[in-house]
Amino acid sequence: MLFRPRYTIDTIYHLDPKQLKKMGIKAVFSDLDNTLLAWNKADTAVEMKQLNERLAKDGIRLVVISNNNAERIGKVLNPYHISFIAKARKPLPIGINKELKDLNLKKDQVLMVGDQLITDIQAGNLAGVATVLVKPLVETDKWNTRINRFFEKFIFFFLNLRKPVVFKEKLE
């Protein structure tokens, strides 16, 4: 299903690099705002740095796939040497497919993690990679994301009719 994530976890920070390695994952593609970093607080960057280091230790690359512009993303990620694709045009799979090709990875070697069904999960599903929906890091959103959240309420309603969307502590 277009909007159904393969996995749901509370936060990207609960990803276990050892488990990912056993799954054959070589890269975690992640949204930025409210997934890795609270959109309105830069202080969550310390957790992002630690996650990147834990993943790298197990040979897993963290790449941000964001609809934001390169200046905004670079300001946050460049100090931590985290790669990114800016203006990814999610929900289209363009940014994900570009990075798959650039890193020479197969679809089953990647997870796409995000906090939005309409952009992150849809883009990952269209690209054919495993998707992970996380809870937003903060309850507020930028004005443009609030529009998506409105429509997501309806999507969640229909998803829950078939099988409830339940956030777990780790991938299952």
C-alpha positions as a Markdown table, in Angstrom:
| # | Residue | x | y | z |
|---|---|---|---|---|
| 1 | Met | 0.0 | 0.0 | 0.0 |
| 2 | Leu | 1.2 | 3.5 | -0.9 |
| 3 | Phe | 1.1 | 5.0 | 2.6 |
| 4 | Arg | 1.6 | 1.9 | 4.7 |
| 5 | Pro | 5.1 | 1.8 | 6.4 |
| 6 | Arg | 6.8 | -1.6 | 6.7 |
| 7 | Tyr | 7.9 | -0.7 | 10.2 |
| 8 | Thr | 6.9 | 1.8 | 12.9 |
| 9 | Ile | 9.1 | 2.8 | 15.8 |
| 10 | Asp | 8.9 | 5.6 | 18.3 |
| 11 | Thr | 12.1 | 7.4 | 17.2 |
| 12 | Ile | 14.9 | 6.9 | 14.7 |
| 13 | Tyr | 17.2 | 6.9 | 17.7 |
| 14 | His | 16.0 | 3.4 | 18.6 |
| 15 | Leu | 17.4 | 1.9 | 15.4 |
| 16 | Asp | 19.9 | -0.8 | 16.4 |
| 17 | Pro | 22.9 | -0.9 | 14.0 |
| 18 | Lys | 23.6 | -4.5 | 14.8 |
| 19 | Gln | 20.0 | -5.5 | 13.8 |
| 20 | Leu | 20.2 | -3.4 | 10.7 |
| 21 | Lys | 23.5 | -5.1 | 9.7 |
| 22 | Lys | 21.8 | -8.5 | 10.2 |
| 23 | Met | 19.0 | -7.3 | 7.9 |
| 24 | Gly | 21.6 | -6.5 | 5.2 |
| 25 | Ile | 21.0 | -2.7 | 5.5 |
| 26 | Lys | 23.9 | -0.6 | 4.3 |
| 27 | Ala | 22.3 | 2.8 | 4.4 |
| 28 | Val | 19.6 | 4.6 | 6.3 |
| 29 | Phe | 18.0 | 7.4 | 4.4 |
| 30 | Ser | 16.2 | 9.8 | 6.7 |
| 31 | Asp | 14.1 | 12.8 | 6.6 |
| 32 | Leu | 15.5 | 15.8 | 8.5 |
| 33 | Asp | 12.8 | 17.9 | 10.2 |
| 34 | Asn | 11.0 | 16.1 | 13.1 |
| 35 | Thr | 12.7 | 12.8 | 12.2 |
| 36 | Leu | 16.4 | 13.5 | 12.9 |
| 37 | Leu | 16.1 | 17.0 | 14.2 |
| 38 | Ala | 13.3 | 18.9 | 15.8 |
| 39 | Trp | 12.3 | 21.5 | 13.1 |
| 40 | Asn | 12.5 | 24.3 | 15.5 |
| 41 | Lys | 15.4 | 23.3 | 17.8 |
| 42 | Ala | 18.9 | 22.7 | 16.7 |
| 43 | Asp | 19.9 | 21.1 | 20.1 |
| 44 | Thr | 18.8 | 17.7 | 19.0 |
| 45 | Ala | 21.8 | 17.6 | 16.7 |
| 46 | Val | 23.9 | 15.9 | 19.4 |
| 47 | Glu | 21.6 | 12.8 | 19.2 |
| 48 | Met | 21.9 | 12.9 | 15.4 |
| 49 | Lys | 25.7 | 13.0 | 15.6 |
| 50 | Gln | 25.6 | 10.0 | 18.0 |
| 51 | Leu | 23.3 | 8.0 | 15.7 |
| 52 | Asn | 25.5 | 8.7 | 12.7 |
| 53 | Glu | 28.6 | 7.5 | 14.7 |
| 54 | Arg | 26.8 | 4.3 | 15.9 |
| 55 | Leu | 25.6 | 3.5 | 12.3 |
| 56 | Ala | 29.1 | 4.2 | 10.8 |
| 57 | Lys | 30.7 | 1.9 | 13.4 |
| 58 | Asp | 28.7 | -0.9 | 11.8 |
| 59 | Gly | 29.4 | 0.2 | 8.3 |
| 60 | Ile | 26.0 | 1.8 | 7.7 |
| 61 | Arg | 25.7 | 5.1 | 6.1 |
| 62 | Leu | 23.3 | 7.8 | 7.2 |
| 63 | Val | 22.0 | 10.0 | 4.3 |
| 64 | Val | 19.4 | 12.8 | 4.7 |
| 65 | Ile | 16.8 | 13.0 | 2.0 |
| 66 | Ser | 15.0 | 16.3 | 2.5 |
| 67 | Asn | 12.7 | 18.7 | 0.6 |
| 68 | Asn | 14.5 | 21.6 | 2.3 |
| 69 | Asn | 17.1 | 23.7 | 0.4 |
| 70 | Ala | 20.8 | 22.9 | 0.5 |
| 71 | Glu | 21.6 | 25.9 | 2.6 |
| 72 | Arg | 19.3 | 25.0 | 5.4 |
| 73 | Ile | 20.3 | 21.3 | 5.4 |
| 74 | Gly | 24.1 | 22.0 | 5.0 |
| 75 | Lys | 24.1 | 24.4 | 8.0 |
| 76 | Val | 22.9 | 21.6 | 10.2 |
| 77 | Leu | 24.6 | 18.5 | 8.7 |
| 78 | Asn | 28.0 | 19.7 | 7.4 |
| 79 | Pro | 29.6 | 20.0 | 10.8 |
| 80 | Tyr | 28.8 | 16.3 | 11.3 |
| 81 | His | 29.9 | 15.2 | 7.8 |
| 82 | Ile | 26.4 | 13.7 | 7.1 |
| 83 | Ser | 25.5 | 13.5 | 3.4 |
| 84 | Phe | 22.3 | 14.8 | 2.1 |
| 85 | Ile | 20.0 | 15.2 | -0.9 |
| 86 | Ala | 18.3 | 18.6 | -0.9 |
| 87 | Lys | 15.1 | 19.5 | -2.7 |
| 88 | Ala | 14.3 | 15.8 | -3.0 |
| 89 | Arg | 10.8 | 16.4 | -4.2 |
| 90 | Lys | 9.2 | 13.8 | -1.9 |
| 91 | Pro | 6.6 | 12.2 | -2.3 |
| 92 | Leu | 8.3 | 11.5 | -5.6 |
| 93 | Pro | 11.1 | 8.9 | -5.3 |
| 94 | Ile | 13.6 | 11.0 | -7.2 |
| 95 | Gly | 16.0 | 11.8 | -4.4 |
| 96 | Ile | 15.9 | 8.2 | -3.0 |
| 97 | Asn | 16.5 | 6.7 | -6.5 |
| 98 | Lys | 19.4 | 9.2 | -7.1 |
| 99 | Glu | 21.1 | 8.2 | -3.9 |
| 100 | Leu | 20.6 | 4.5 | -4.5 |
| 101 | Lys | 22.3 | 4.9 | -7.8 |
| 102 | Asp | 25.1 | 7.1 | -6.5 |
| 103 | Leu | 25.9 | 4.7 | -3.6 |
| 104 | Asn | 25.5 | 1.7 | -5.9 |
| 105 | Leu | 23.0 | 0.1 | -3.5 |
| 106 | Lys | 20.1 | -2.3 | -4.0 |
| 107 | Lys | 16.7 | -1.4 | -2.8 |
| 108 | Asp | 16.8 | -4.1 | -0.1 |
| 109 | Gln | 19.9 | -2.6 | 1.4 |
| 110 | Val | 18.2 | 0.7 | 2.4 |
| 111 | Leu | 15.7 | 1.9 | 4.9 |
| 112 | Met | 13.8 | 5.2 | 4.4 |
| 113 | Val | 12.9 | 6.7 | 7.8 |
| 114 | Gly | 10.5 | 9.6 | 8.2 |
| 115 | Asp | 7.7 | 11.1 | 10.3 |
| 116 | Gln | 5.3 | 11.8 | 7.4 |
| 117 | Leu | 3.2 | 9.3 | 5.5 |
| 118 | Ile | 2.5 | 11.7 | 2.6 |
| 119 | Thr | 6.1 | 12.6 | 1.9 |
| 120 | Asp | 8.6 | 10.2 | 3.4 |
| 121 | Ile | 6.7 | 6.9 | 3.5 |
| 122 | Gln | 5.1 | 7.4 | 0.1 |
| 123 | Ala | 8.5 | 8.3 | -1.5 |
| 124 | Gly | 10.2 | 5.3 | 0.1 |
| 125 | Asn | 7.4 | 2.9 | -1.0 |
| 126 | Leu | 7.4 | 4.3 | -4.6 |
| 127 | Ala | 11.2 | 3.8 | -4.6 |
| 128 | Gly | 10.7 | 0.2 | -3.5 |
| 129 | Val | 12.7 | 0.5 | -0.3 |
| 130 | Ala | 11.7 | -0.6 | 3.2 |
| 131 | Thr | 10.0 | 2.3 | 5.1 |
| 132 | Val | 10.0 | 3.2 | 8.8 |
| 133 | Leu | 7.5 | 5.7 | 10.2 |
| 134 | Val | 8.6 | 7.4 | 13.4 |
| 135 | Lys | 6.7 | 9.7 | 15.7 |
| 136 | Pro | 7.5 | 13.4 | 15.1 |
| 137 | Leu | 10.2 | 14.7 | 17.5 |
| 138 | Val | 8.0 | 17.7 | 18.4 |
| 139 | Glu | 4.3 | 18.2 | 18.2 |
| 140 | Thr | 4.5 | 21.4 | 16.2 |
| 141 | Asp | 5.2 | 21.7 | 12.5 |
| 142 | Lys | 6.0 | 24.4 | 10.0 |
| 143 | Trp | 3.0 | 25.8 | 8.2 |
| 144 | Asn | 3.5 | 23.7 | 5.1 |
| 145 | Thr | 3.7 | 20.5 | 7.1 |
| 146 | Arg | 0.5 | 21.2 | 9.0 |
| 147 | Ile | -1.4 | 20.8 | 5.7 |
| 148 | Asn | 0.1 | 17.3 | 5.3 |
| 149 | Arg | -0.7 | 16.4 | 8.9 |
| 150 | Phe | -4.4 | 17.3 | 8.3 |
| 151 | Phe | -4.6 | 14.8 | 5.4 |
| 152 | Glu | -2.6 | 12.2 | 7.3 |
| 153 | Lys | -5.4 | 12.0 | 9.9 |
| 154 | Phe | -7.6 | 10.5 | 7.2 |
| 155 | Ile | -4.9 | 8.2 | 5.9 |
| 156 | Phe | -4.3 | 6.9 | 9.5 |
| 157 | Phe | -8.0 | 6.3 | 9.9 |
| 158 | Phe | -8.1 | 4.1 | 6.8 |
| 159 | Leu | -4.8 | 2.4 | 7.6 |
| 160 | Asn | -6.1 | 1.5 | 11.0 |
| 161 | Leu | -9.3 | -0.1 | 9.6 |
| 162 | Arg | -7.2 | -2.8 | 8.0 |
| 163 | Lys | -4.3 | -3.1 | 10.5 |
| 164 | Pro | -3.6 | -0.7 | 13.4 |
| 165 | Val | -0.5 | 1.5 | 13.1 |
| 166 | Val | 1.3 | 0.9 | 16.4 |
| 167 | Phe | 4.6 | 2.5 | 17.2 |
| 168 | Lys | 7.1 | 0.1 | 18.8 |
| 169 | Glu | 10.4 | 0.6 | 20.5 |
| 170 | Lys | 12.4 | -1.3 | 17.9 |
| 171 | Leu | 12.0 | -2.8 | 14.5 |
| 172 | Glu | 9.9 | -5.9 | 14.4 |
